[in-house]
Amino acid sequence: MNRLEQAGNIVVVGLGVTGLSVVNYLKRQPAAPQIRVIDTRTNPPGQNELPHDVALCAGEWQMDWLLTADLIVANPGIALSTPQMQAAAAAGIPIVGDIELFAWAADQPVVAITGSNGKSTVTSLVGEMAAEAGIQVGVGGNIGLAALNMLSQGNGLYVLELSSFQLETTSSLQLAAAAYLNLSEDHMDRYDSLNDYGLAKQRIFQHARVAISNRDDAATWPTAFSGQQTSFGFDEKDYGLIQVQGQEYLAVNSEPVMPSRELALVGRHNVANSLAALALADAAGIDRAASCRALRRYTGLPHRCQRVVQAHGVDWVNDSKATNLASTLAALDGLSIPGKLHLLVGGDGKGADFSPLKSVLEPLNVQLYCFGRDGHRFVSLTSNPVVVETMDQAMAMAAAEAQAGDMILLSPACASLDQYPNFMARGDAFVALAHSLQDQVQGAHSC
């Protein structure tokens, strides 16, 4: 009897895309359990798609359901530290997430990626490498498809992006390889310290065959791991960089693989991401030549340092995925433009300290535009900040000031939830308005 068959009464906490995927997966089981859903939102997304025989308690906690469950499947957005979840744990009720359910059922190799930044790019890139090699691959988890929805696709490989929230409720995921990319301050509204946040990410190594860490970030090094280890970084060791006749190459164990200038991805941080992806692909048995072909053509994901408009000598760059300080620092690393940088920052700061940006901005020719709920927290970073309510206002002001050679960069260092449903919606709004404003600028220039 599998673990689900022993749980006749399952409570799903949190609806939305993940919660629906859990409910539908449970309904497909041969011995479908009784399923009930709790969501503290009054009108939770996905409620109209629930099967008719699944009870929903919306707008409050239904503790009777919670404390009589055989198993609780919690949405990653639900902190285990909430009093209600603590009460269930104290009552001895197992609490898992959708990734743990996936782990119980997956029968093909799985690789997984975590980290504060870059994990979506690396996850997608490994998926591209596998597809280039002719492998039917499922890419999802914290991006793309919910993990449980991929189980019926006939995939030969799964590539999962895993957040610290997902890893908190995952304990038996067997991985061909696990990569921990980096650690920087984020989600300090959920964790007591950066160390606690890092420990949650360390859980990715629990049942991995190969552990892949970042040589330049000691927080990613496995703290308790007896399997095979490798790493990536900017020196020559393991997956690294070497010079061949004055040209920089991606290398494995000091053997050249391909010139870094041939990478389609832009930015120094994406060289590191490419090395991490190559290490995962090798561990998963993906043909190296196919991996290199993918590296030469993969231009990245939307909302990640994505040039969306280039007009009148002005570049408009959408980096809406920069929802924390480290992402914005990565976008600024090595940035060189002939003119002025018009940098748009702000949103929901999640309690972060933005002062490290000050020293990075000082040598740049930059005009800072601060918007959103926590925009005021950036005003001390430069001598001439502009403070507005919305991103739209910031973009209009930047468009009015921009000259040939300038860049208008949305890299907000904040989450979007104060004004947008998610960072994608914020990025889409930036793209749409960039097209509109560049037309207005064109008209102004022609007068």
C-alpha positions as CSV (number, residue, x, y, z in Angstrom):
1,M,0.0,0.0,0.0
2,N,1.4,3.4,-1.0
3,R,1.4,6.4,1.3
4,L,-1.6,8.0,-0.4
5,E,-3.7,4.9,0.0
6,Q,-3.1,5.1,3.8
7,A,-4.6,8.6,3.8
8,G,-8.3,8.4,3.4
9,N,-8.9,12.0,4.5
10,I,-6.7,14.7,2.9
11,V,-6.9,18.4,3.5
12,V,-5.4,20.7,0.9
13,V,-4.4,24.1,2.3
14,G,-4.3,26.8,-0.3
15,L,-5.9,26.7,-3.7
16,G,-4.7,28.5,-6.9
17,V,-2.7,26.7,-9.6
18,T,-0.8,24.4,-7.2
19,G,-3.8,23.6,-5.0
20,L,-5.9,22.7,-8.1
21,S,-3.1,20.5,-9.4
22,V,-3.0,18.6,-6.0
23,V,-6.8,18.2,-6.0
24,N,-6.9,16.9,-9.6
25,Y,-4.0,14.5,-9.0
26,L,-5.7,13.1,-5.9
27,K,-8.9,12.6,-7.8
28,R,-7.1,10.5,-10.3
29,Q,-5.8,8.0,-7.8
30,P,-7.4,4.5,-7.9
31,A,-8.6,4.8,-4.3
32,A,-9.4,8.5,-4.3
33,P,-9.4,9.9,-0.8
34,Q,-11.9,12.3,0.7
35,I,-10.5,15.8,-0.3
36,R,-11.3,19.1,1.4
37,V,-9.7,22.5,0.7
38,I,-9.1,25.4,3.1
39,D,-8.1,28.8,1.7
40,T,-8.1,31.9,3.9
41,R,-8.9,34.1,0.9
42,T,-12.5,35.0,0.6
43,N,-12.5,34.3,-3.2
44,P,-9.6,32.0,-3.8
45,P,-8.4,31.6,-7.4
46,G,-9.4,28.3,-8.9
47,Q,-12.5,27.8,-6.8
48,N,-14.8,27.6,-9.9
49,E,-12.7,24.8,-11.2
50,L,-12.9,22.5,-8.2
51,P,-14.7,19.2,-8.7
52,H,-18.2,19.4,-7.4
53,D,-17.6,16.8,-4.6
54,V,-14.6,18.6,-3.1
55,A,-15.6,20.8,-0.1
56,L,-14.1,24.3,0.2
57,C,-13.8,26.4,3.3
58,A,-12.9,30.0,2.1
59,G,-12.1,33.0,4.1
60,E,-11.1,31.3,7.3
61,W,-9.4,28.3,8.9
62,Q,-11.6,25.2,9.4
63,M,-9.7,23.7,12.3
64,D,-12.0,20.7,12.6
65,W,-10.9,19.6,9.1
66,L,-7.3,20.4,9.7
67,L,-7.0,18.4,13.0
68,T,-8.9,15.4,11.8
69,A,-6.9,15.0,8.5
70,D,-4.8,11.9,7.8
71,L,-2.6,14.1,5.6
72,I,-2.3,17.8,4.9
73,V,-1.0,19.0,1.6
74,A,0.1,22.6,2.0
75,N,0.6,25.3,-0.7
76,P,4.1,26.6,-0.7
77,G,2.8,30.1,0.2
78,I,1.5,28.8,3.5
79,A,4.2,29.2,6.2
80,L,4.6,26.2,8.4
81,S,5.1,28.6,11.3
82,T,1.5,29.8,11.2
83,P,-0.3,28.9,14.4
84,Q,-2.9,26.7,12.6
85,M,-0.2,24.6,10.8
86,Q,1.8,24.4,14.1
87,A,-1.3,23.0,15.8
88,A,-1.7,20.4,13.1
89,A,2.0,19.4,13.4
90,A,1.7,19.2,17.2
91,A,-1.2,16.8,16.7
92,G,1.1,14.5,14.7
93,I,-0.6,15.1,11.3
94,P,1.9,14.8,8.4
95,I,2.3,17.9,6.3
96,V,3.7,17.7,2.8
97,G,3.7,19.8,-0.4
98,D,2.9,19.0,-4.0
99,I,6.6,18.3,-4.7
100,E,6.6,15.5,-2.0
101,L,3.5,14.0,-3.7
102,F,5.4,14.2,-7.0
103,A,8.4,12.5,-5.3
104,W,6.2,9.6,-4.3
105,A,5.1,9.0,-7.9
106,A,8.0,10.0,-10.2
107,D,9.5,7.0,-12.0
108,Q,12.0,8.9,-14.4
109,P,15.1,10.8,-13.5
110,V,14.7,14.2,-11.9
111,V,17.1,17.1,-11.6
112,A,16.3,20.2,-9.5
113,I,17.6,23.7,-9.0
114,T,17.3,26.1,-6.2
115,G,18.9,29.5,-5.3
116,S,17.9,33.0,-4.6
117,N,18.5,34.1,-8.2
118,G,19.0,32.5,-11.7
119,K,17.1,29.3,-11.0
120,S,14.4,29.9,-13.6
121,T,17.0,30.6,-16.3
122,V,19.0,27.5,-15.3
123,T,15.9,25.3,-15.1
124,S,14.6,26.4,-18.5
125,L,18.1,26.1,-20.0
126,V,18.5,22.5,-18.9
127,G,15.1,21.8,-20.4
128,E,16.3,23.2,-23.7
129,M,19.4,21.1,-23.5
130,A,17.3,17.9,-23.0
131,A,14.9,18.8,-25.8
132,E,17.8,19.5,-28.1
133,A,19.1,16.0,-27.3
134,G,15.8,14.4,-28.2
135,I,14.6,13.7,-24.7
136,Q,11.0,14.3,-23.8
137,V,11.3,16.6,-20.8
138,G,9.0,18.1,-18.3
139,V,10.0,21.5,-17.0
140,G,8.2,23.0,-14.0
141,G,7.8,23.1,-10.3
142,N,8.1,26.8,-9.2
143,I,7.9,27.9,-12.9
144,G,5.9,26.6,-15.8
145,L,3.7,23.6,-15.1
146,A,2.8,22.4,-11.7
147,A,5.0,19.3,-11.0
148,L,2.0,16.9,-10.5
149,N,0.6,17.9,-13.9
150,M,3.7,16.6,-15.6
151,L,3.4,13.0,-14.4
152,S,1.0,11.9,-17.1
153,Q,3.0,13.3,-20.0
154,G,5.3,10.4,-20.6
155,N,8.5,12.4,-19.9
156,G,11.9,10.7,-19.8
157,L,13.3,13.5,-17.6
158,Y,12.0,16.1,-15.2
159,V,13.7,19.4,-14.5
160,L,12.3,21.2,-11.4
161,E,12.8,24.7,-10.1
162,L,12.3,24.5,-6.4
163,S,11.8,27.4,-4.0
164,S,12.8,27.3,-0.3
165,F,9.0,27.3,0.4
166,Q,8.6,24.1,-1.6
167,L,11.6,22.4,-0.1
168,E,10.3,23.0,3.4
169,T,7.6,20.3,2.8
170,T,9.7,18.0,0.7
171,S,11.7,15.2,2.3
172,S,12.0,12.2,-0.1
173,L,12.7,13.6,-3.6
174,Q,15.3,11.4,-5.3
175,L,17.4,13.5,-7.7
176,A,19.9,12.5,-10.3
177,A,21.5,15.9,-9.6
178,A,20.7,19.0,-7.4
179,A,22.1,22.5,-8.0
180,Y,22.1,25.2,-5.3
181,L,23.0,28.4,-7.3
182,N,23.4,31.2,-4.7
183,L,22.0,32.7,-1.5
184,S,21.1,36.3,-0.9
185,E,18.7,38.1,1.3
186,D,15.1,37.4,0.3
187,H,11.8,36.4,2.0
188,M,12.9,38.0,5.3
189,D,9.2,38.4,6.0
190,R,9.0,34.6,6.3
191,Y,12.4,33.5,7.7
192,D,13.9,34.6,11.0
193,S,17.4,34.9,9.5
194,L,19.4,34.5,6.3
195,N,20.7,31.3,7.8
196,D,17.2,29.8,8.2
197,Y,16.5,30.7,4.6
198,G,19.7,29.0,3.5
199,L,19.0,25.9,5.6
200,A,15.6,25.5,3.8
201,K,17.5,25.5,0.4
202,Q,20.0,23.0,1.7
203,R,17.2,20.4,1.8
204,I,17.6,20.0,-2.0
205,F,20.7,17.8,-1.4
206,Q,18.9,15.3,0.9
207,H,18.5,12.5,-1.6
208,A,20.6,13.7,-4.5
209,R,23.1,11.5,-6.4
210,V,25.2,14.5,-7.4
211,A,25.4,17.8,-5.5
212,I,26.3,20.9,-7.6
213,S,27.3,24.1,-5.7
214,N,28.7,27.5,-6.4
215,R,32.4,27.8,-5.6
216,D,31.9,31.6,-5.1
217,D,29.2,31.2,-2.6
218,A,30.0,29.1,0.5
219,A,26.3,29.1,1.6
220,T,25.6,26.7,-1.3
221,W,28.2,24.1,-0.3
222,P,26.5,21.0,1.0
223,T,26.6,20.9,4.8
224,A,25.9,17.1,5.2
225,F,26.3,15.1,2.0
226,S,28.1,11.9,1.2
227,G,27.4,11.5,-2.5
228,Q,29.3,12.9,-5.5
229,Q,30.0,16.6,-5.5
230,T,31.0,19.1,-8.2
231,S,30.8,22.8,-8.5
232,F,30.8,25.8,-10.9
233,G,32.6,29.1,-10.8
234,F,34.8,31.5,-12.6
235,D,38.1,29.7,-11.9
236,E,39.4,26.6,-13.7
237,K,38.1,23.9,-11.3
238,D,35.2,21.5,-12.1
239,Y,32.8,23.5,-14.3
240,G,34.7,26.8,-14.8
241,L,36.5,29.1,-17.2
242,I,39.9,28.8,-18.9
243,Q,41.8,30.9,-21.4
244,V,42.7,29.4,-24.7
245,Q,44.9,31.6,-26.9
246,G,43.6,34.7,-25.2
247,Q,39.9,33.6,-25.5
248,E,37.7,32.7,-22.6
249,Y,36.1,29.2,-22.7
250,L,33.6,27.3,-20.7
251,A,35.5,24.3,-19.4
252,V,35.0,21.0,-17.6
253,N,37.9,19.9,-15.5
254,S,40.1,22.4,-17.4
255,E,39.1,20.9,-20.7
256,P,37.6,23.5,-23.1
257,V,33.9,23.1,-24.1
258,M,33.0,26.3,-26.0
259,P,33.9,30.0,-26.1
260,S,31.9,32.0,-23.6
261,R,31.4,34.7,-26.3
262,E,29.2,32.2,-28.2
263,L,26.7,32.1,-25.4
264,A,23.4,33.5,-26.5
265,L,22.6,34.7,-22.9
266,V,23.8,38.2,-22.0
267,G,25.6,39.1,-18.7
268,R,28.3,37.8,-16.5
269,H,25.8,36.2,-14.2
270,N,24.5,34.1,-17.1
271,V,28.0,32.7,-17.7
272,A,27.7,31.2,-14.2
273,N,24.1,30.0,-15.0
274,S,25.4,28.3,-18.1
275,L,28.1,26.5,-16.2
276,A,25.5,25.3,-13.7
277,A,23.2,24.1,-16.4
278,L,26.0,22.2,-18.1
279,A,26.9,20.5,-14.9
280,L,23.2,19.4,-14.4
281,A,22.9,18.3,-18.0
282,D,26.1,16.2,-17.8
283,A,24.8,14.6,-14.5
284,A,21.5,13.8,-16.3
285,G,23.3,12.1,-19.2
286,I,22.3,14.7,-21.8
287,D,24.6,14.7,-24.8
288,R,27.2,17.4,-24.4
289,A,27.0,18.5,-28.1
290,A,23.3,19.0,-27.7
291,S,23.9,21.0,-24.6
292,C,26.3,23.3,-26.4
293,R,23.9,23.8,-29.3
294,A,21.3,24.9,-26.7
295,L,23.8,27.3,-25.1
296,R,24.4,28.9,-28.4
297,R,20.7,29.7,-29.2
298,Y,19.0,30.0,-25.8
299,T,18.4,33.8,-25.3
300,G,16.7,33.5,-21.9
301,L,13.3,34.0,-20.3
302,P,11.0,37.0,-20.6
303,H,11.3,39.6,-17.8
304,R,15.0,38.8,-17.2
305,C,17.3,41.5,-18.6
306,Q,15.2,41.3,-21.8
307,R,15.7,44.1,-24.3
308,V,12.1,44.9,-25.4
309,V,12.5,48.1,-27.4
310,Q,15.4,49.8,-29.1
311,A,14.5,53.1,-30.7
312,H,16.1,56.5,-31.2
313,G,19.3,55.1,-29.6
314,V,17.5,54.3,-26.3
315,D,17.3,50.7,-25.0
316,W,14.3,49.7,-22.9
317,V,15.2,46.6,-20.8
318,N,12.7,44.6,-18.8
319,D,14.1,42.9,-15.8
320,S,10.9,42.6,-13.8
321,K,12.0,39.2,-12.5
322,A,14.4,41.2,-10.3
323,T,12.2,40.8,-7.2
324,N,15.1,41.1,-4.7
325,L,18.3,43.1,-4.2
326,A,20.7,40.4,-5.5
327,S,18.9,40.2,-8.9
328,T,19.2,43.9,-9.4
329,L,22.9,43.8,-8.4
330,A,23.4,41.1,-10.9
331,A,21.7,43.2,-13.6
332,L,24.1,46.1,-12.8
333,D,27.2,44.0,-12.6
334,G,29.5,45.0,-15.4
335,L,26.9,47.1,-17.1
336,S,28.5,49.6,-19.5
337,I,26.4,52.0,-21.7
338,P,27.5,55.1,-23.5
339,G,24.8,57.3,-22.0
340,K,22.8,57.6,-18.9
341,L,21.1,54.7,-17.0
342,H,17.5,55.4,-16.1
343,L,16.9,52.8,-13.4
344,L,13.3,52.0,-12.2
345,V,13.1,50.5,-8.7
346,G,10.4,49.9,-6.1
347,G,7.4,47.8,-5.2
348,D,7.0,45.4,-2.2
349,G,10.5,45.4,-0.6
350,K,9.7,42.3,1.6
351,G,11.7,43.9,4.5
352,A,15.0,43.9,2.6
353,D,18.0,46.3,3.2
354,F,18.7,48.1,-0.1
355,S,21.8,50.0,1.1
356,P,24.3,47.7,-0.8
357,L,23.0,49.3,-4.0
358,K,24.5,52.7,-3.0
359,S,28.2,51.7,-3.8
360,V,27.2,50.0,-7.0
361,L,25.3,53.1,-8.3
362,E,27.9,55.7,-7.3
363,P,30.2,55.1,-10.3
364,L,27.3,55.0,-12.8
365,N,25.8,57.8,-14.7
366,V,22.3,57.0,-13.3
367,Q,19.0,58.7,-12.7
368,L,17.0,56.7,-10.2
369,Y,13.2,56.5,-10.3
370,C,11.5,55.2,-7.2
371,F,7.9,53.9,-7.3
372,G,5.5,51.7,-5.4
373,R,4.8,51.0,-1.8
374,D,8.5,50.9,-0.8
375,G,9.9,53.3,-3.3
376,H,10.8,55.7,-0.6
377,R,13.3,53.2,0.8
378,F,15.6,53.9,-2.2
379,V,15.8,57.7,-2.0
380,S,19.1,57.7,0.0
381,L,21.0,55.8,-2.7
382,T,21.6,58.7,-5.1
383,S,21.7,62.4,-4.8
384,N,18.8,63.2,-7.2
385,P,16.1,60.4,-7.0
386,V,12.7,60.9,-8.5
387,V,9.9,59.6,-6.4
388,V,6.5,58.7,-8.0
389,E,3.5,56.5,-7.2
390,T,3.5,54.2,-10.1
391,M,5.9,52.5,-12.6
392,D,3.9,54.2,-15.4
393,Q,4.7,57.6,-14.1
394,A,8.4,56.7,-13.7
395,M,8.5,55.4,-17.3
396,A,6.9,58.6,-18.7
397,M,9.4,60.7,-16.9
398,A,12.3,58.6,-18.0
399,A,11.1,58.7,-21.6
400,A,11.0,62.5,-21.5
401,E,14.6,62.7,-20.3
402,A,16.2,59.8,-22.3
403,Q,18.7,60.6,-25.0
404,A,20.5,58.4,-27.6
405,G,22.9,56.1,-25.8
406,D,20.7,55.9,-22.7
407,M,19.1,52.8,-21.2
408,I,15.7,52.7,-19.4
409,L,16.0,49.6,-17.1
410,L,13.2,48.1,-15.0
411,S,15.1,46.2,-12.3
412,P,13.0,46.9,-9.3
413,A,14.7,44.8,-6.5
414,C,11.2,44.3,-5.1
415,A,8.2,42.1,-5.5
416,S,5.3,43.4,-7.5
417,L,2.4,42.5,-5.3
418,D,1.7,46.0,-4.1
419,Q,0.5,47.1,-7.6
420,Y,0.5,44.0,-9.8
421,P,-0.6,40.4,-9.5
422,N,2.9,39.1,-10.2
423,F,6.2,40.1,-11.7
424,M,5.1,38.9,-15.2
425,A,2.2,41.3,-15.2
426,R,4.5,44.1,-14.1
427,G,6.9,43.2,-16.9
428,D,4.1,42.9,-19.5
429,A,2.9,46.4,-18.4
430,F,6.5,47.7,-18.9
431,V,6.8,46.2,-22.3
432,A,3.4,47.6,-23.5
433,L,4.1,51.1,-22.1
434,A,7.7,51.0,-23.5
435,H,6.2,50.5,-27.0
436,S,3.7,53.3,-26.5
437,L,6.2,55.7,-25.0
438,Q,8.8,55.2,-27.7
439,D,6.2,56.1,-30.3
440,Q,5.5,59.3,-28.3
441,V,9.2,60.0,-28.1
442,Q,9.5,59.4,-31.9
443,G,6.7,61.9,-32.4
444,A,8.4,64.4,-30.1
445,H,11.7,64.0,-31.9
446,S,10.1,64.6,-35.3
447,C,8.6,68.0,-34.2
